Amino acid sequence: MDVVTGTLKHVPVVMVADDGSDDNTAACAKEAGAEVIKIEKNSGKGHALKTLFLRAIDEGFDAVITMDADG
């Protein structure tokens, strides 16, 4: 997954929300080095972002950059 590997060249952590997908995107992201947060039911982009932001707060990050996975 080019977005993950490319981003990891510039930041120490990449988090990906698997928002109820039924393909192998989460496995590919994990294999590329991302931390994958599984959301069982697709609840939309806003919910996925909120989930990621809350995780970033819990882990003590000072900033967040969002990117769409389509590159």
PyMOL Python script that loads the backbone (N, CA, C, O; Angstrom):
from pymol import cmd

cmd.read_pdbstr("""\
ATOM      1  N   MET A   1       0.859  -1.172   0.000  1.00  0.00           N
ATOM      2  CA  MET A   1       0.000   0.000   0.000  1.00  0.00           C
ATOM      3  C   MET A   1       0.904   1.232   0.000  1.00  0.00           C
ATOM      4  O   MET A   1       1.507   1.580   1.015  1.00  0.00           O
ATOM      5  N   ASP A   2       0.980   1.865  -1.131  1.00  0.00           N
ATOM      6  CA  ASP A   2       1.910   2.971  -1.339  1.00  0.00           C
ATOM      7  C   ASP A   2       1.679   4.151  -0.395  1.00  0.00           C
ATOM      8  O   ASP A   2       2.634   4.800   0.033  1.00  0.00           O
ATOM      9  N   VAL A   3       0.421   4.427  -0.073  1.00  0.00           N
ATOM     10  CA  VAL A   3       0.141   5.558   0.818  1.00  0.00           C
ATOM     11  C   VAL A   3       0.768   5.321   2.184  1.00  0.00           C
ATOM     12  O   VAL A   3       1.364   6.235   2.753  1.00  0.00           O
ATOM     13  N   VAL A   4       0.645   4.115   2.720  1.00  0.00           N
ATOM     14  CA  VAL A   4       1.206   3.800   4.037  1.00  0.00           C
ATOM     15  C   VAL A   4       2.731   3.849   3.992  1.00  0.00           C
ATOM     16  O   VAL A   4       3.351   4.531   4.808  1.00  0.00           O
ATOM     17  N   THR A   5       3.333   3.141   3.057  1.00  0.00           N
ATOM     18  CA  THR A   5       4.801   3.093   3.024  1.00  0.00           C
ATOM     19  C   THR A   5       5.392   4.466   2.736  1.00  0.00           C
ATOM     20  O   THR A   5       6.425   4.828   3.299  1.00  0.00           O
ATOM     21  N   GLY A   6       4.754   5.222   1.876  1.00  0.00           N
ATOM     22  CA  GLY A   6       5.239   6.570   1.591  1.00  0.00           C
ATOM     23  C   GLY A   6       5.120   7.493   2.787  1.00  0.00           C
ATOM     24  O   GLY A   6       6.017   8.294   3.048  1.00  0.00           O
ATOM     25  N   THR A   7       4.027   7.388   3.511  1.00  0.00           N
ATOM     26  CA  THR A   7       3.808   8.238   4.677  1.00  0.00           C
ATOM     27  C   THR A   7       4.770   7.884   5.801  1.00  0.00           C
ATOM     28  O   THR A   7       5.245   8.768   6.513  1.00  0.00           O
ATOM     29  N   LEU A   8       5.058   6.602   5.965  1.00  0.00           N
ATOM     30  CA  LEU A   8       5.981   6.172   7.025  1.00  0.00           C
ATOM     31  C   LEU A   8       7.407   6.676   6.812  1.00  0.00           C
ATOM     32  O   LEU A   8       8.238   6.583   7.715  1.00  0.00           O
ATOM     33  N   LYS A   9       7.692   7.202   5.638  1.00  0.00           N
ATOM     34  CA  LYS A   9       9.002   7.829   5.401  1.00  0.00           C
ATOM     35  C   LYS A   9       9.100   9.185   6.094  1.00  0.00           C
ATOM     36  O   LYS A   9      10.194   9.723   6.263  1.00  0.00           O
ATOM     37  N   HIS A  10       7.943   9.740   6.499  1.00  0.00           N
ATOM     38  CA  HIS A  10       7.896  11.092   7.055  1.00  0.00           C
ATOM     39  C   HIS A  10       7.361  11.174   8.475  1.00  0.00           C
ATOM     40  O   HIS A  10       7.600  12.162   9.169  1.00  0.00           O
ATOM     41  N   VAL A  11       6.645  10.155   8.914  1.00  0.00           N
ATOM     42  CA  VAL A  11       6.056  10.147  10.254  1.00  0.00           C
ATOM     43  C   VAL A  11       6.287   8.779  10.892  1.00  0.00           C
ATOM     44  O   VAL A  11       6.462   7.787  10.184  1.00  0.00           O
ATOM     45  N   PRO A  12       6.290   8.719  12.235  1.00  0.00           N
ATOM     46  CA  PRO A  12       6.584   7.448  12.896  1.00  0.00           C
ATOM     47  C   PRO A  12       5.417   6.465  12.952  1.00  0.00           C
ATOM     48  O   PRO A  12       5.639   5.265  13.110  1.00  0.00           O
ATOM     49  N   VAL A  13       4.182   6.944  12.827  1.00  0.00           N
ATOM     50  CA  VAL A  13       3.017   6.081  12.986  1.00  0.00           C
ATOM     51  C   VAL A  13       1.974   6.430  11.931  1.00  0.00           C
ATOM     52  O   VAL A  13       1.684   7.601  11.686  1.00  0.00           O
ATOM     53  N   VAL A  14       1.421   5.400  11.317  1.00  0.00           N
ATOM     54  CA  VAL A  14       0.278   5.562  10.424  1.00  0.00           C
ATOM     55  C   VAL A  14      -0.848   4.703  10.980  1.00  0.00           C
ATOM     56  O   VAL A  14      -0.665   3.509  11.220  1.00  0.00           O
ATOM     57  N   MET A  15      -2.020   5.313  11.186  1.00  0.00           N
ATOM     58  CA  MET A  15      -3.194   4.593  11.647  1.00  0.00           C
ATOM     59  C   MET A  15      -4.214   4.564  10.514  1.00  0.00           C
ATOM     60  O   MET A  15      -4.456   5.571   9.849  1.00  0.00           O
ATOM     61  N   VAL A  16      -4.795   3.407  10.313  1.00  0.00           N
ATOM     62  CA  VAL A  16      -5.798   3.220   9.267  1.00  0.00           C
ATOM     63  C   VAL A  16      -7.082   2.728   9.916  1.00  0.00           C
ATOM     64  O   VAL A  16      -7.059   1.796  10.720  1.00  0.00           O
ATOM     65  N   ALA A  17      -8.204   3.355   9.567  1.00  0.00           N
ATOM     66  CA  ALA A  17      -9.502   2.885  10.033  1.00  0.00           C
ATOM     67  C   ALA A  17     -10.066   1.916   9.005  1.00  0.00           C
ATOM     68  O   ALA A  17     -10.296   2.290   7.855  1.00  0.00           O
ATOM     69  N   ASP A  18     -10.287   0.689   9.410  1.00  0.00           N
ATOM     70  CA  ASP A  18     -10.970  -0.294   8.571  1.00  0.00           C
ATOM     71  C   ASP A  18     -12.442  -0.189   8.915  1.00  0.00           C
ATOM     72  O   ASP A  18     -12.915  -0.805   9.870  1.00  0.00           O
ATOM     73  N   ASP A  19     -13.157   0.592   8.132  1.00  0.00           N
ATOM     74  CA  ASP A  19     -14.544   0.944   8.419  1.00  0.00           C
ATOM     75  C   ASP A  19     -15.497  -0.069   7.796  1.00  0.00           C
ATOM     76  O   ASP A  19     -16.267   0.249   6.889  1.00  0.00           O
ATOM     77  N   GLY A  20     -15.423  -1.296   8.307  1.00  0.00           N
ATOM     78  CA  GLY A  20     -16.341  -2.327   7.863  1.00  0.00           C
ATOM     79  C   GLY A  20     -16.076  -2.828   6.454  1.00  0.00           C
ATOM     80  O   GLY A  20     -16.990  -3.330   5.799  1.00  0.00           O
ATOM     81  N   SER A  21     -14.848  -2.705   5.973  1.00  0.00           N
ATOM     82  CA  SER A  21     -14.565  -3.139   4.607  1.00  0.00           C
ATOM     83  C   SER A  21     -14.650  -4.655   4.480  1.00  0.00           C
ATOM     84  O   SER A  21     -14.489  -5.394   5.452  1.00  0.00           O
ATOM     85  N   ASP A  22     -14.907  -5.093   3.256  1.00  0.00           N
ATOM     86  CA  ASP A  22     -14.981  -6.528   3.016  1.00  0.00           C
ATOM     87  C   ASP A  22     -13.914  -6.983   2.009  1.00  0.00           C
ATOM     88  O   ASP A  22     -14.035  -8.050   1.408  1.00  0.00           O
ATOM     89  N   ASP A  23     -12.886  -6.174   1.838  1.00  0.00           N
ATOM     90  CA  ASP A  23     -11.787  -6.564   0.964  1.00  0.00           C
ATOM     91  C   ASP A  23     -10.527  -6.751   1.812  1.00  0.00           C
ATOM     92  O   ASP A  23     -10.626  -6.854   3.035  1.00  0.00           O
ATOM     93  N   ASN A  24      -9.378  -6.797   1.208  1.00  0.00           N
ATOM     94  CA  ASN A  24      -8.145  -7.045   1.953  1.00  0.00           C
ATOM     95  C   ASN A  24      -7.348  -5.778   2.253  1.00  0.00           C
ATOM     96  O   ASN A  24      -6.149  -5.852   2.522  1.00  0.00           O
ATOM     97  N   THR A  25      -8.001  -4.619   2.211  1.00  0.00           N
ATOM     98  CA  THR A  25      -7.316  -3.353   2.453  1.00  0.00           C
ATOM     99  C   THR A  25      -6.665  -3.316   3.830  1.00  0.00           C
ATOM    100  O   THR A  25      -5.518  -2.885   3.952  1.00  0.00           O
ATOM    101  N   ALA A  26      -7.364  -3.754   4.859  1.00  0.00           N
ATOM    102  CA  ALA A  26      -6.809  -3.717   6.220  1.00  0.00           C
ATOM    103  C   ALA A  26      -5.569  -4.586   6.331  1.00  0.00           C
ATOM    104  O   ALA A  26      -4.579  -4.185   6.942  1.00  0.00           O
ATOM    105  N   ALA A  27      -5.616  -5.762   5.750  1.00  0.00           N
ATOM    106  CA  ALA A  27      -4.451  -6.662   5.795  1.00  0.00           C
ATOM    107  C   ALA A  27      -3.273  -6.050   5.048  1.00  0.00           C
ATOM    108  O   ALA A  27      -2.134  -6.136   5.507  1.00  0.00           O
ATOM    109  N   CYS A  28      -3.537  -5.438   3.907  1.00  0.00           N
ATOM    110  CA  CYS A  28      -2.461  -4.786   3.144  1.00  0.00           C
ATOM    111  C   CYS A  28      -1.871  -3.613   3.922  1.00  0.00           C
ATOM    112  O   CYS A  28      -0.655  -3.426   3.938  1.00  0.00           O
ATOM    113  N   ALA A  29      -2.731  -2.823   4.566  1.00  0.00           N
ATOM    114  CA  ALA A  29      -2.252  -1.682   5.352  1.00  0.00           C
ATOM    115  C   ALA A  29      -1.385  -2.151   6.511  1.00  0.00           C
ATOM    116  O   ALA A  29      -0.332  -1.574   6.781  1.00  0.00           O
ATOM    117  N   LYS A  30      -1.830  -3.196   7.190  1.00  0.00           N
ATOM    118  CA  LYS A  30      -1.063  -3.743   8.305  1.00  0.00           C
ATOM    119  C   LYS A  30       0.277  -4.281   7.819  1.00  0.00           C
ATOM    120  O   LYS A  30       1.307  -4.044   8.449  1.00  0.00           O
ATOM    121  N   GLU A  31       0.267  -4.994   6.715  1.00  0.00           N
ATOM    122  CA  GLU A  31       1.496  -5.539   6.147  1.00  0.00           C
ATOM    123  C   GLU A  31       2.470  -4.422   5.751  1.00  0.00           C
ATOM    124  O   GLU A  31       3.686  -4.604   5.812  1.00  0.00           O
ATOM    125  N   ALA A  32       1.932  -3.272   5.346  1.00  0.00           N
ATOM    126  CA  ALA A  32       2.764  -2.129   4.961  1.00  0.00           C
ATOM    127  C   ALA A  32       3.302  -1.369   6.164  1.00  0.00           C
ATOM    128  O   ALA A  32       4.160  -0.498   6.018  1.00  0.00           O
ATOM    129  N   GLY A  33       2.793  -1.701   7.373  1.00  0.00           N
ATOM    130  CA  GLY A  33       3.312  -1.079   8.584  1.00  0.00           C
ATOM    131  C   GLY A  33       2.346  -0.191   9.334  1.00  0.00           C
ATOM    132  O   GLY A  33       2.731   0.447  10.314  1.00  0.00           O
ATOM    133  N   ALA A  34       1.094  -0.132   8.897  1.00  0.00           N
ATOM    134  CA  ALA A  34       0.096   0.698   9.573  1.00  0.00           C
ATOM    135  C   ALA A  34      -0.488  -0.011  10.786  1.00  0.00           C
ATOM    136  O   ALA A  34      -0.542  -1.239  10.848  1.00  0.00           O
ATOM    137  N   GLU A  35      -0.920   0.791  11.739  1.00  0.00           N
ATOM    138  CA  GLU A  35      -1.741   0.294  12.841  1.00  0.00           C
ATOM    139  C   GLU A  35      -3.178   0.359  12.353  1.00  0.00           C
ATOM    140  O   GLU A  35      -3.657   1.442  12.016  1.00  0.00           O
ATOM    141  N   VAL A  36      -3.876  -0.759  12.306  1.00  0.00           N
ATOM    142  CA  VAL A  36      -5.230  -0.813  11.769  1.00  0.00           C
ATOM    143  C   VAL A  36      -6.236  -0.869  12.910  1.00  0.00           C
ATOM    144  O   VAL A  36      -6.160  -1.730  13.786  1.00  0.00           O
ATOM    145  N   ILE A  37      -7.182   0.071  12.881  1.00  0.00           N
ATOM    146  CA  ILE A  37      -8.256   0.107  13.866  1.00  0.00           C
ATOM    147  C   ILE A  37      -9.502  -0.437  13.170  1.00  0.00           C
ATOM    148  O   ILE A  37      -9.989   0.152  12.205  1.00  0.00           O
ATOM    149  N   LYS A  38     -10.008  -1.549  13.660  1.00  0.00           N
ATOM    150  CA  LYS A  38     -11.161  -2.217  13.052  1.00  0.00           C
ATOM    151  C   LYS A  38     -12.456  -1.618  13.578  1.00  0.00           C
ATOM    152  O   LYS A  38     -12.685  -1.575  14.787  1.00  0.00           O
ATOM    153  N   ILE A  39     -13.296  -1.159  12.665  1.00  0.00           N
ATOM    154  CA  ILE A  39     -14.643  -0.681  12.981  1.00  0.00           C
ATOM    155  C   ILE A  39     -15.587  -1.679  12.322  1.00  0.00           C
ATOM    156  O   ILE A  39     -15.635  -1.768  11.095  1.00  0.00           O
ATOM    157  N   GLU A  40     -16.331  -2.422  13.118  1.00  0.00           N
ATOM    158  CA  GLU A  40     -17.114  -3.551  12.612  1.00  0.00           C
ATOM    159  C   GLU A  40     -18.132  -3.169  11.541  1.00  0.00           C
ATOM    160  O   GLU A  40     -18.272  -3.877  10.544  1.00  0.00           O
ATOM    161  N   LYS A  41     -18.843  -2.058  11.735  1.00  0.00           N
ATOM    162  CA  LYS A  41     -19.897  -1.668  10.807  1.00  0.00           C
ATOM    163  C   LYS A  41     -19.513  -0.353  10.141  1.00  0.00           C
ATOM    164  O   LYS A  41     -19.077   0.581  10.814  1.00  0.00           O
ATOM    165  N   ASN A  42     -19.670  -0.276   8.838  1.00  0.00           N
ATOM    166  CA  ASN A  42     -19.389   0.964   8.128  1.00  0.00           C
ATOM    167  C   ASN A  42     -20.314   2.053   8.646  1.00  0.00           C
ATOM    168  O   ASN A  42     -21.534   1.977   8.503  1.00  0.00           O
ATOM    169  N   SER A  43     -19.707   3.068   9.250  1.00  0.00           N
ATOM    170  CA  SER A  43     -20.487   4.149   9.838  1.00  0.00           C
ATOM    171  C   SER A  43     -20.145   5.494   9.208  1.00  0.00           C
ATOM    172  O   SER A  43     -20.578   6.535   9.704  1.00  0.00           O
ATOM    173  N   GLY A  44     -19.386   5.487   8.140  1.00  0.00           N
ATOM    174  CA  GLY A  44     -19.076   6.712   7.417  1.00  0.00           C
ATOM    175  C   GLY A  44     -17.726   7.302   7.781  1.00  0.00           C
ATOM    176  O   GLY A  44     -17.115   6.956   8.791  1.00  0.00           O
ATOM    177  N   LYS A  45     -17.290   8.200   6.922  1.00  0.00           N
ATOM    178  CA  LYS A  45     -15.970   8.825   7.060  1.00  0.00           C
ATOM    179  C   LYS A  45     -15.850   9.620   8.359  1.00  0.00           C
ATOM    180  O   LYS A  45     -14.813   9.568   9.021  1.00  0.00           O
ATOM    181  N   GLY A  46     -16.895  10.353   8.728  1.00  0.00           N
ATOM    182  CA  GLY A  46     -16.854  11.154   9.952  1.00  0.00           C
ATOM    183  C   GLY A  46     -16.620  10.297  11.186  1.00  0.00           C
ATOM    184  O   GLY A  46     -15.818  10.649  12.051  1.00  0.00           O
ATOM    185  N   HIS A  47     -17.310   9.189  11.263  1.00  0.00           N
ATOM    186  CA  HIS A  47     -17.148   8.278  12.399  1.00  0.00           C
ATOM    187  C   HIS A  47     -15.747   7.676  12.410  1.00  0.00           C
ATOM    188  O   HIS A  47     -15.125   7.554  13.465  1.00  0.00           O
ATOM    189  N   ALA A  48     -15.253   7.299  11.230  1.00  0.00           N
ATOM    190  CA  ALA A  48     -13.898   6.737  11.135  1.00  0.00           C
ATOM    191  C   ALA A  48     -12.862   7.763  11.592  1.00  0.00           C
ATOM    192  O   ALA A  48     -11.943   7.427  12.339  1.00  0.00           O
ATOM    193  N   LEU A  49     -13.006   9.004  11.151  1.00  0.00           N
ATOM    194  CA  LEU A  49     -12.063  10.050  11.568  1.00  0.00           C
ATOM    195  C   LEU A  49     -12.135  10.286  13.072  1.00  0.00           C
ATOM    196  O   LEU A  49     -11.103  10.422  13.730  1.00  0.00           O
ATOM    197  N   LYS A  50     -13.344  10.335  13.616  1.00  0.00           N
ATOM    198  CA  LYS A  50     -13.499  10.531  15.061  1.00  0.00           C
ATOM    199  C   LYS A  50     -12.817   9.400  15.830  1.00  0.00           C
ATOM    200  O   LYS A  50     -12.147   9.643  16.834  1.00  0.00           O
ATOM    201  N   THR A  51     -12.988   8.169  15.358  1.00  0.00           N
ATOM    202  CA  THR A  51     -12.343   7.016  15.993  1.00  0.00           C
ATOM    203  C   THR A  51     -10.827   7.171  15.981  1.00  0.00           C
ATOM    204  O   THR A  51     -10.165   6.932  16.991  1.00  0.00           O
ATOM    205  N   LEU A  52     -10.283   7.573  14.835  1.00  0.00           N
ATOM    206  CA  LEU A  52      -8.834   7.770  14.729  1.00  0.00           C
ATOM    207  C   LEU A  52      -8.351   8.923  15.605  1.00  0.00           C
ATOM    208  O   LEU A  52      -7.308   8.816  16.250  1.00  0.00           O
ATOM    209  N   PHE A  53      -9.099  10.019  15.632  1.00  0.00           N
ATOM    210  CA  PHE A  53      -8.709  11.163  16.470  1.00  0.00           C
ATOM    211  C   PHE A  53      -8.695  10.779  17.942  1.00  0.00           C
ATOM    212  O   PHE A  53      -7.777  11.153  18.672  1.00  0.00           O
ATOM    213  N   LEU A  54      -9.703  10.036  18.384  1.00  0.00           N
ATOM    214  CA  LEU A  54      -9.740   9.618  19.785  1.00  0.00           C
ATOM    215  C   LEU A  54      -8.562   8.700  20.118  1.00  0.00           C
ATOM    216  O   LEU A  54      -7.994   8.795  21.206  1.00  0.00           O
ATOM    217  N   ARG A  55      -8.194   7.820  19.197  1.00  0.00           N
ATOM    218  CA  ARG A  55      -7.035   6.953  19.407  1.00  0.00           C
ATOM    219  C   ARG A  55      -5.760   7.789  19.497  1.00  0.00           C
ATOM    220  O   ARG A  55      -4.902   7.534  20.342  1.00  0.00           O
ATOM    221  N   ALA A  56      -5.643   8.786  18.622  1.00  0.00           N
ATOM    222  CA  ALA A  56      -4.465   9.660  18.650  1.00  0.00           C
ATOM    223  C   ALA A  56      -4.368  10.409  19.977  1.00  0.00           C
ATOM    224  O   ALA A  56      -3.276  10.556  20.525  1.00  0.00           O
ATOM    225  N   ILE A  57      -5.492  10.880  20.493  1.00  0.00           N
ATOM    226  CA  ILE A  57      -5.510  11.554  21.799  1.00  0.00           C
ATOM    227  C   ILE A  57      -5.094  10.574  22.885  1.00  0.00           C
ATOM    228  O   ILE A  57      -4.258  10.898  23.729  1.00  0.00           O
ATOM    229  N   ASP A  58      -5.676   9.374  22.868  1.00  0.00           N
ATOM    230  CA  ASP A  58      -5.342   8.355  23.866  1.00  0.00           C
ATOM    231  C   ASP A  58      -3.860   8.010  23.859  1.00  0.00           C
ATOM    232  O   ASP A  58      -3.283   7.712  24.906  1.00  0.00           O
ATOM    233  N   GLU A  59      -3.241   8.048  22.678  1.00  0.00           N
ATOM    234  CA  GLU A  59      -1.826   7.702  22.560  1.00  0.00           C
ATOM    235  C   GLU A  59      -0.904   8.905  22.755  1.00  0.00           C
ATOM    236  O   GLU A  59       0.316   8.772  22.658  1.00  0.00           O
ATOM    237  N   GLY A  60      -1.485  10.088  23.033  1.00  0.00           N
ATOM    238  CA  GLY A  60      -0.692  11.253  23.379  1.00  0.00           C
ATOM    239  C   GLY A  60      -0.101  12.034  22.219  1.00  0.00           C
ATOM    240  O   GLY A  60       0.849  12.792  22.414  1.00  0.00           O
ATOM    241  N   PHE A  61      -0.637  11.867  21.019  1.00  0.00           N
ATOM    242  CA  PHE A  61      -0.125  12.618  19.886  1.00  0.00           C
ATOM    243  C   PHE A  61      -0.495  14.090  20.011  1.00  0.00           C
ATOM    244  O   PHE A  61      -1.546  14.434  20.552  1.00  0.00           O
ATOM    245  N   ASP A  62       0.377  14.950  19.506  1.00  0.00           N
ATOM    246  CA  ASP A  62       0.146  16.403  19.525  1.00  0.00           C
ATOM    247  C   ASP A  62      -0.537  16.892  18.261  1.00  0.00           C
ATOM    248  O   ASP A  62      -1.139  17.966  18.260  1.00  0.00           O
ATOM    249  N   ALA A  63      -0.453  16.128  17.197  1.00  0.00           N
ATOM    250  CA  ALA A  63      -1.003  16.550  15.901  1.00  0.00           C
ATOM    251  C   ALA A  63      -1.471  15.333  15.124  1.00  0.00           C
ATOM    252  O   ALA A  63      -1.049  14.205  15.378  1.00  0.00           O
ATOM    253  N   VAL A  64      -2.349  15.589  14.175  1.00  0.00           N
ATOM    254  CA  VAL A  64      -2.883  14.539  13.303  1.00  0.00           C
ATOM    255  C   VAL A  64      -2.909  15.079  11.874  1.00  0.00           C
ATOM    256  O   VAL A  64      -3.275  16.230  11.638  1.00  0.00           O
ATOM    257  N   ILE A  65      -2.518  14.235  10.936  1.00  0.00           N
ATOM    258  CA  ILE A  65      -2.637  14.544   9.513  1.00  0.00           C
ATOM    259  C   ILE A  65      -3.556  13.499   8.919  1.00  0.00           C
ATOM    260  O   ILE A  65      -3.364  12.306   9.152  1.00  0.00           O
ATOM    261  N   THR A  66      -4.552  13.922   8.156  1.00  0.00           N
ATOM    262  CA  THR A  66      -5.446  12.948   7.539  1.00  0.00           C
ATOM    263  C   THR A  66      -5.155  12.863   6.036  1.00  0.00           C
ATOM    264  O   THR A  66      -4.835  13.854   5.379  1.00  0.00           O
ATOM    265  N   MET A  67      -5.278  11.655   5.536  1.00  0.00           N
ATOM    266  CA  MET A  67      -5.077  11.412   4.108  1.00  0.00           C
ATOM    267  C   MET A  67      -6.098  10.385   3.646  1.00  0.00           C
ATOM    268  O   MET A  67      -6.486   9.501   4.409  1.00  0.00           O
ATOM    269  N   ASP A  68      -6.526  10.502   2.410  1.00  0.00           N
ATOM    270  CA  ASP A  68      -7.400   9.497   1.831  1.00  0.00           C
ATOM    271  C   ASP A  68      -6.523   8.398   1.248  1.00  0.00           C
ATOM    272  O   ASP A  68      -5.471   8.682   0.675  1.00  0.00           O
ATOM    273  N   ALA A  69      -6.936   7.182   1.387  1.00  0.00           N
ATOM    274  CA  ALA A  69      -6.103   6.045   0.994  1.00  0.00           C
ATOM    275  C   ALA A  69      -5.983   5.849  -0.513  1.00  0.00           C
ATOM    276  O   ALA A  69      -5.215   4.996  -0.958  1.00  0.00           O
ATOM    277  N   ASP A  70      -6.723   6.615  -1.306  1.00  0.00           N
ATOM    278  CA  ASP A  70      -6.611   6.407  -2.753  1.00  0.00           C
ATOM    279  C   ASP A  70      -5.402   7.124  -3.349  1.00  0.00           C
ATOM    280  O   ASP A  70      -5.178   7.069  -4.558  1.00  0.00           O
ATOM    281  N   GLY A  71      -4.625   7.796  -2.501  1.00  0.00           N
ATOM    282  CA  GLY A  71      -3.375   8.418  -2.956  1.00  0.00           C
ATOM    283  C   GLY A  71      -3.610   9.724  -3.666  1.00  0.00           C
ATOM    284  O   GLY A  71      -2.657  10.368  -4.107  1.00  0.00           O
TER     285      GLY A  71
END
""", "prot")
cmd.dss("prot")
cmd.show_as("cartoon", "prot")
cmd.util.cbc("prot")
cmd.orient("prot")
